[in-house]
Amino acid sequence: MLKIEPLALRPDLLPSVAGWIYEEWWRESGDASLAKVTSLLQPHLIPGRIPMTLVATLDSCAAGTATLIARDVGTEHWAGLSPWLAAVYVVPRFRRQGIGAALVAAIVDEAGSLGIRTLYLLTVGRESFYARLGWMLVDTVGGKTVMARTIAGSQLDGAGE
């Protein structure tokens, strides 16, 4: 059974999440070590706020992660946009089972509960995946695509009316 919960409630999974993020996005860049990525994730252990990382488990096996952050690496060109969905990762053996889509939906729900009306993401080559989930194209520069998702039902909807 698929379960998605905040990393703040599953600190035992911090080493797995840090390892996935390091291997997927940081190892080849040489800009960070596994220890640095682990350190960057420490603030994600405080519940109910940005930055927030969610973890998916499938039948109690760590299966994937997604993050809600104020700024993402590589988004400097879009400095006025915030917050960002980032680091969506599913362990290869668990892919094509809807876990990535479930993680994205869970981050959107969490963002809405925090009163966020629009969420952004940066992707290279995964535009069609996110478009199927309701994300819209914002901009493309240098092969990097920014997409946005309006969050209906955020806590701010209807405020002041």
C-alpha positions as CSV (number, residue, x, y, z in Angstrom):
1,M,0.0,0.0,0.0
2,L,1.3,3.5,-1.0
3,K,1.8,5.9,1.9
4,I,3.0,9.5,1.5
5,E,4.1,11.4,4.6
6,P,6.4,14.3,5.5
7,L,10.1,13.5,6.0
8,A,9.6,15.3,9.3
9,L,7.6,12.3,10.5
10,R,10.1,9.8,9.0
11,P,13.5,11.1,9.9
12,D,14.8,7.5,9.6
13,L,14.4,8.0,5.8
14,L,16.7,11.1,5.6
15,P,19.7,9.0,4.5
16,S,17.7,7.4,1.7
17,V,16.3,10.7,0.5
18,A,19.6,12.5,0.7
19,G,21.2,9.6,-1.3
20,W,18.6,9.7,-4.0
21,I,18.9,13.5,-4.4
22,Y,22.7,13.4,-4.4
23,E,22.9,10.6,-6.9
24,E,20.2,12.0,-9.3
25,W,21.2,15.7,-9.3
26,W,24.4,16.5,-7.5
27,R,27.0,13.7,-7.9
28,E,28.0,14.6,-11.5
29,S,27.9,18.4,-10.9
30,G,30.7,18.1,-8.2
31,D,29.0,21.0,-6.4
32,A,28.1,19.1,-3.3
33,S,28.8,16.0,-1.2
34,L,26.3,13.6,0.2
35,A,27.0,15.1,3.6
36,K,26.1,18.6,2.2
37,V,22.8,17.3,0.7
38,T,22.0,15.7,4.0
39,S,22.7,18.9,5.8
40,L,20.6,20.9,3.3
41,L,17.7,18.6,4.2
42,Q,17.9,19.1,7.9
43,P,15.4,22.1,7.9
44,H,12.9,19.8,6.1
45,L,12.6,17.9,9.4
46,I,10.5,20.7,10.9
47,P,6.9,19.9,10.1
48,G,4.2,22.1,8.5
49,R,6.3,24.7,6.7
50,I,8.5,25.4,3.7
51,P,11.0,23.7,3.1
52,M,9.1,20.4,3.1
53,T,10.0,17.0,1.8
54,L,7.5,14.2,1.4
55,V,8.5,10.6,1.2
56,A,6.5,7.7,-0.4
57,T,6.7,4.2,0.9
58,L,5.2,1.2,-0.8
59,D,4.5,-1.8,1.5
60,S,6.9,-0.1,4.0
61,C,9.8,0.2,1.4
62,A,11.1,3.7,0.7
63,A,10.0,4.4,-2.9
64,G,10.3,8.1,-3.7
65,T,10.3,11.7,-2.6
66,A,9.3,15.2,-3.6
67,T,10.1,18.6,-2.1
68,L,8.4,22.0,-1.7
69,I,11.0,24.8,-1.5
70,A,11.1,28.6,-1.7
71,R,14.0,28.5,-4.3
72,D,15.3,25.8,-6.5
73,V,18.8,25.4,-7.9
74,G,18.9,26.7,-11.5
75,T,15.9,29.0,-11.2
76,E,17.8,32.2,-10.8
77,H,16.4,33.4,-14.2
78,W,13.0,33.3,-12.6
79,A,13.8,34.9,-9.2
80,G,10.3,36.4,-8.8
81,L,8.7,33.0,-8.8
82,S,8.2,31.0,-5.6
83,P,7.6,28.4,-4.2
84,W,8.9,25.4,-6.2
85,L,8.1,21.7,-6.5
86,A,11.5,20.1,-6.7
87,A,13.4,16.8,-6.4
88,V,10.6,14.5,-7.6
89,Y,12.3,11.1,-7.6
90,V,11.0,7.6,-7.6
91,V,13.2,4.6,-7.1
92,P,13.6,2.8,-10.5
93,R,11.9,-0.5,-9.5
94,F,8.8,1.5,-8.3
95,R,8.4,3.6,-11.4
96,R,5.3,3.5,-13.7
97,Q,3.1,2.7,-10.7
98,G,1.7,6.2,-10.2
99,I,4.0,7.1,-7.3
100,G,5.5,10.2,-9.0
101,A,2.0,11.5,-9.8
102,A,0.9,10.8,-6.2
103,L,3.9,12.6,-4.8
104,V,3.3,15.7,-7.0
105,A,-0.4,15.7,-6.0
106,A,0.6,15.5,-2.3
107,I,3.0,18.4,-2.7
108,V,0.2,20.4,-4.4
109,D,-2.1,19.6,-1.5
110,E,0.5,20.6,1.1
111,A,1.1,23.9,-0.7
112,G,-2.6,24.6,-0.8
113,S,-2.9,23.9,2.9
114,L,-0.1,26.5,3.4
115,G,-2.2,29.1,1.5
116,I,-0.1,28.9,-1.7
117,R,-2.0,29.8,-4.8
118,T,0.6,29.1,-7.5
119,L,3.4,26.5,-7.5
120,Y,6.3,26.3,-9.9
121,L,8.6,23.6,-11.2
122,L,11.7,23.5,-13.3
123,T,12.1,20.5,-15.7
124,V,14.2,19.3,-18.5
125,G,12.5,16.7,-20.7
126,R,9.5,15.8,-18.4
127,E,7.1,18.5,-19.6
128,S,4.5,16.0,-20.8
129,F,4.4,14.2,-17.5
130,Y,3.7,17.4,-15.6
131,A,1.2,18.6,-18.3
132,R,-0.8,15.5,-17.7
133,L,-1.0,16.4,-14.1
134,G,-2.4,19.9,-14.8
135,W,0.8,22.0,-15.0
136,M,1.0,24.8,-17.6
137,L,4.1,26.1,-19.5
138,V,5.4,29.4,-18.2
139,D,8.8,29.8,-19.9
140,T,11.6,27.9,-21.6
141,V,15.2,29.1,-21.6
142,G,18.3,27.2,-22.5
143,G,16.5,23.8,-22.5
144,K,15.0,24.5,-19.0
145,T,11.2,24.6,-18.8
146,V,9.3,26.3,-16.0
147,M,5.8,25.2,-15.4
148,A,3.1,26.4,-13.0
149,R,0.1,25.0,-11.3
150,T,-2.7,27.0,-9.9
151,I,-4.0,25.6,-6.6
152,A,-7.7,25.7,-6.2
153,G,-9.0,25.5,-2.7
154,S,-5.9,27.0,-1.1
155,Q,-6.6,28.5,2.3
156,L,-6.4,32.0,0.8
157,D,-9.2,31.3,-1.8
158,G,-12.2,33.5,-1.0
159,A,-10.3,35.5,1.6
160,G,-11.6,39.1,1.7
161,E,-14.6,38.5,-0.4
